[in-house]
Each structure stands twice: as structure tokens, then as C-alpha cells.
């Protein structure tokens, strides 16, 4: 993945500020103390590996999406340029047409329950996704997460403008996860991270859980690998 896209000032990172004061510290097994848990969304909390691909499939732009993805993989464009080309495919689509496409996406079995279990143990939860805020913001509400950060499709008068604000990509996701942990009142060693790819699992995290990982690199980087279809299985490795 090309990280040069994230040195150009095109990615907007939320202003640093404490969202929550006096966050409880929960001491769990093996003398580990956790304040926060940060999840990937696509393929981790949902059954869809990529919201970008899902929208391409729904709106008949998959061929264009495949071409731009190949350009990115070949290094001919950077991540921000790729995201802008993809977003431009959906210019003129109304939210009224977009929302039914999103409603087809299902949460991973146990997603709501694991988030509730974490909350009941005093652990704040966040979602950091290289996907799109139209889905991430919905997940934040549905799963009662404390924080969500992702990329935003611009909307004017209820219609997509074809523009996108890029906040999260493979090259800067570690930085955004660290920002999210800070916002949730936690140091990285007090933070659990859960995802299916290498960039979801920064080495600075206190506990790295690869949930149904899609790459060997993610599997190798994780402290724990969970292959269960139900994400509640990660609880066995948190609440010991």
C-alpha cells in the first residue's frame, strides 16, 4: 500500500481532545489493564469485506472500480487519488437510493453483544474504518460505540457530489487508531485492537486480535487469532 498519499495534507484527522474524562481502568487477566477497544468495520463488525466494492456492485460501477483498484495496486495512483476516482463514480446518486444498499449489509454475529460486554466492563469502544462514514456512522449508533472515524462521501441537497474526504487509509490507519485511543482516554498499551488486516493491528496496542484475518501478515502480527464466525469469541482472550 502506498503511504505517500498521507504526507500531502489531504487527510483530515480529528482535532485532539479528550471526549471522555475519568475513564475507568479495568484490570483483567495477566495483569493487563484496558481502557479502550478499537474495531475495524468492514469484514470485522460487518459481513461485507469492502463497502466500496459493495456500492460498486449495487450501482453498476464495478468495472470502473476494478480498473481504479488495479491502478492503485500498480502504484500509478495513490490512495487518496483512488478514493476520489471511486467516489466520483457515484456522483448524482441520492441518499434515498444509497440507504437501501446499506441496509443489505449485516453485522457480524455477536457484534452488538461484544460491544455491550466491553461497555459493561468499563471499556470504551471505537470504530476506525478505511470504509465510508455512511456505514460507519450507522454502526456507531446501532452498536452504541463511543467513537467512529472513517472517510466521508460529500452530500449536497440529499445527493452525492462525487467528492470524498479521506481520513483513513492503509498508510495512516495506525496513526488514526492512536488518535482514537487518545480521544477515548487510553494509551495504546491500554487499548485492544480488533481487525482482519495488518494495518488494523498496530504494534503499539496492548492486545492485537486478528478476527478471521485475510492476510498472513495480519495473522503473524496478532497476539491472538480468532477464526470463529461469532465475534463474541474474542471475549475469551480479553476477559481471562
C-alpha positions as CSV (number, residue, x, y, z in Angstrom):
1,X,0.0,0.0,0.0
2,X,1.2,3.5,-0.9
3,X,1.6,5.6,2.2
4,X,2.8,8.7,0.3
5,X,-0.8,9.8,0.0
6,X,-0.8,10.6,3.7
7,X,2.0,13.1,3.5
8,X,0.2,15.6,1.3
9,X,-2.2,17.1,3.9
10,X,-5.2,15.7,2.1
11,X,-6.3,13.5,5.0
12,X,-8.3,15.2,7.8
13,X,-7.6,14.0,11.3
14,X,-10.0,15.0,14.1
15,X,-8.7,17.7,16.4
16,X,-7.1,16.2,19.5
17,X,-9.4,16.5,22.5
18,X,-10.5,14.2,25.3
19,X,-14.0,13.0,24.6
20,X,-14.4,11.3,27.9
21,X,-12.9,12.4,31.3
22,X,-12.2,10.0,34.1
23,X,-12.4,6.8,32.0
24,X,-12.4,3.8,34.3
25,X,-9.4,1.4,34.1
26,X,-10.4,-2.2,34.1
27,X,-7.8,-4.7,35.2
28,X,-8.2,-8.1,33.5
29,X,-6.2,-11.3,33.4
30,X,-2.4,-11.5,33.2
31,X,-2.1,-8.0,34.8
32,X,-3.4,-6.3,31.7
33,X,-5.3,-3.0,32.1
34,X,-7.6,-1.9,29.3
35,X,-9.5,1.4,28.8
36,X,-10.5,1.1,25.2
37,X,-11.2,-1.3,22.3
38,X,-11.0,-0.2,18.7
39,X,-12.5,-2.2,15.9
40,X,-12.2,-2.3,12.2
41,X,-15.6,-2.3,10.5
42,X,-15.7,-4.0,7.0
43,X,-15.2,-7.7,7.5
44,X,-14.8,-7.4,11.2
45,X,-18.0,-5.9,12.6
46,X,-19.9,-6.5,9.3
47,X,-20.2,-9.4,6.9
48,X,-19.0,-7.2,4.0
49,X,-15.3,-7.1,3.2
50,X,-15.5,-3.7,1.5
51,X,-18.2,-1.0,1.5
52,X,-16.5,0.5,-1.6
53,X,-16.9,-2.8,-3.6
54,X,-20.5,-3.2,-2.2
55,X,-21.5,0.1,-3.6
56,X,-19.8,-0.6,-6.9
57,X,-21.8,-3.8,-7.2
58,X,-25.1,-2.1,-6.3
59,X,-24.7,0.9,-8.7
60,X,-23.3,-0.9,-11.7
61,X,-19.8,0.7,-11.5
62,X,-17.8,-2.4,-10.6
63,X,-15.8,-2.5,-13.8
64,X,-14.6,1.1,-13.2
65,X,-13.9,0.2,-9.6
66,X,-11.7,-2.8,-10.6
67,X,-9.7,-0.6,-13.0
68,X,-9.0,2.1,-10.4
69,X,-8.1,-0.6,-7.8
70,X,-5.6,-2.1,-10.3
71,X,-4.1,1.4,-10.9
72,X,-3.7,1.8,-7.2
73,X,-2.1,-1.7,-6.8
74,X,0.2,-0.9,-9.7
75,X,1.4,2.3,-8.0
76,X,0.1,4.5,-10.7
77,X,-2.1,6.4,-8.3
78,X,-2.0,6.9,-4.5
79,X,-4.8,6.0,-2.0
80,X,-6.3,9.5,-2.0
81,X,-6.5,9.6,-5.8
82,X,-8.0,6.1,-5.8
83,X,-10.7,7.1,-3.3
84,X,-11.5,10.2,-5.3
85,X,-11.9,8.2,-8.5
86,X,-14.2,5.7,-6.8
87,X,-16.3,8.4,-5.2
88,X,-16.7,10.2,-8.5
89,X,-18.5,7.0,-9.8
90,X,-21.4,7.7,-7.6
91,X,-21.9,11.4,-8.3
92,X,-25.7,12.2,-8.6
93,X,-26.9,9.2,-6.5
94,X,-29.4,10.2,-4.0
95,X,-29.3,9.2,-0.3
96,X,-32.7,7.7,-0.9
97,X,-31.1,5.2,-3.3
98,X,-28.0,4.8,-1.2
99,X,-29.6,3.8,2.1
100,X,-31.3,0.7,0.8
101,X,-28.0,-0.6,-0.4
102,X,-26.5,-0.1,3.0
103,X,-29.4,-1.9,4.7
104,X,-28.3,-5.1,2.9
105,X,-25.1,-5.2,5.0
106,X,-25.4,-7.3,8.1
107,X,-23.5,-7.1,11.3
108,X,-21.2,-10.0,12.2
109,X,-22.9,-12.4,14.6
110,X,-22.3,-11.3,18.2
111,X,-21.2,-7.7,17.3
112,X,-23.8,-6.0,19.4
113,X,-23.2,-8.3,22.3
114,X,-19.4,-8.0,22.4
115,X,-19.7,-4.2,22.3
116,X,-22.2,-4.4,25.3
117,X,-19.9,-6.8,27.2
118,X,-17.0,-4.4,26.8
119,X,-19.1,-1.4,28.0
120,X,-20.2,-3.4,31.0
121,X,-16.6,-3.9,31.9
122,X,-16.0,-0.2,31.6
123,X,-14.1,-0.4,28.3
124,X,-14.8,2.4,25.8
125,X,-15.3,1.3,22.2
126,X,-14.4,2.9,18.9
127,X,-14.6,2.1,15.2
128,X,-11.9,3.1,12.8
129,X,-12.5,2.2,9.2
130,X,-11.0,2.9,5.8
131,X,-14.5,2.5,4.6
132,X,-17.2,5.1,4.4
133,X,-19.0,7.1,7.1
134,X,-22.4,6.4,5.6
135,X,-21.9,2.9,7.1
136,X,-19.6,3.6,9.9
137,X,-21.8,6.3,11.5
138,X,-24.8,3.9,11.3
139,X,-22.7,1.2,13.0
140,X,-21.7,3.7,15.7
141,X,-25.3,4.2,16.6
142,X,-26.5,0.6,16.2
143,X,-23.6,-0.8,18.2
144,X,-23.5,2.1,20.7
145,X,-19.8,2.7,20.1
146,X,-18.3,5.8,21.7
147,X,-16.4,6.9,18.6
148,X,-16.3,6.4,14.8
149,X,-13.8,7.7,12.2
150,X,-13.8,6.9,8.5
151,X,-14.0,8.5,5.1
152,X,-16.9,10.8,4.1
153,X,-18.8,10.9,0.9
154,X,-19.9,14.5,0.4
155,X,-23.6,15.2,0.1
156,X,-25.5,18.3,-1.2
157,X,-29.3,18.5,-1.1
158,X,-29.6,14.8,-0.5
159,X,-27.4,13.8,-3.4
160,X,-23.8,12.6,-3.6
161,X,-21.5,15.2,-5.1
162,X,-18.9,12.7,-6.2
163,X,-16.4,14.1,-3.7
164,X,-14.8,12.3,-0.7
165,X,-13.0,13.5,2.4
166,X,-10.3,10.9,3.0
167,X,-9.4,10.4,6.7
168,X,-8.4,6.8,6.9
169,X,-6.4,4.5,4.6
170,X,-3.9,1.7,4.9
171,X,-1.0,4.0,5.1
172,X,-2.2,6.1,8.0
173,X,-4.6,3.8,9.9
174,X,-2.2,3.2,12.7
175,X,-1.9,6.9,13.3
176,X,-5.7,7.3,13.3
177,X,-6.1,4.3,15.7
178,X,-3.7,6.0,18.0
179,X,-5.6,9.3,17.8
180,X,-8.9,7.4,18.5
181,X,-7.3,5.7,21.6
182,X,-6.2,9.1,22.8
183,X,-9.7,10.5,22.3
184,X,-11.2,7.6,24.2
185,X,-8.8,8.4,27.2
186,X,-6.4,5.5,26.7
187,X,-2.8,4.9,26.0
188,X,-2.1,2.3,23.3
189,X,-0.9,-0.2,25.8
190,X,-4.3,0.2,27.4
191,X,-6.1,-0.4,24.1
192,X,-7.4,-3.6,22.4
193,X,-7.5,-3.6,18.6
194,X,-9.6,-6.0,16.5
195,X,-9.4,-6.4,12.7
196,X,-8.8,-8.6,9.8
197,X,-5.8,-6.9,8.2
198,X,-2.3,-5.9,9.2
199,X,-3.0,-2.2,9.3
200,X,-5.8,-2.8,11.8
201,X,-3.3,-4.2,14.3
202,X,-0.6,-1.6,15.3
203,X,2.2,-3.0,17.2
204,X,1.8,-0.4,20.0
205,X,-1.5,-1.8,21.1
206,X,-1.8,-3.7,24.3
207,X,-3.7,-6.6,22.7
208,X,-4.0,-7.3,19.0
209,X,-6.8,-9.6,17.9
210,X,-6.9,-10.8,14.3
211,X,-10.5,-11.7,13.7
212,X,-10.8,-14.0,10.6
213,X,-7.7,-12.4,9.1
214,X,-7.4,-12.0,5.4
215,X,-3.6,-11.9,5.2
216,X,-0.8,-13.9,6.6
217,X,0.8,-10.7,7.8
218,X,-2.2,-9.9,10.0
219,X,-2.1,-13.5,11.4
220,X,1.6,-13.2,12.1
221,X,1.3,-9.7,13.8
222,X,-1.6,-10.6,16.1
223,X,-1.3,-11.7,19.7
224,X,-4.5,-13.8,19.2
225,X,-6.1,-15.2,16.0
226,X,-9.9,-15.9,16.2
227,X,-11.5,-17.8,13.3
228,X,-14.9,-18.2,14.8
229,X,-17.9,-16.8,12.9
230,X,-19.2,-15.2,16.1
231,X,-17.1,-12.2,17.2
232,X,-18.1,-12.8,20.8
233,X,-15.3,-15.5,20.7
234,X,-12.8,-12.7,21.2
235,X,-14.1,-12.3,24.8
236,X,-12.3,-15.5,25.8
237,X,-9.0,-13.7,25.1
238,X,-9.9,-10.4,26.8
239,X,-11.7,-11.4,30.0
240,X,-9.3,-14.0,31.3
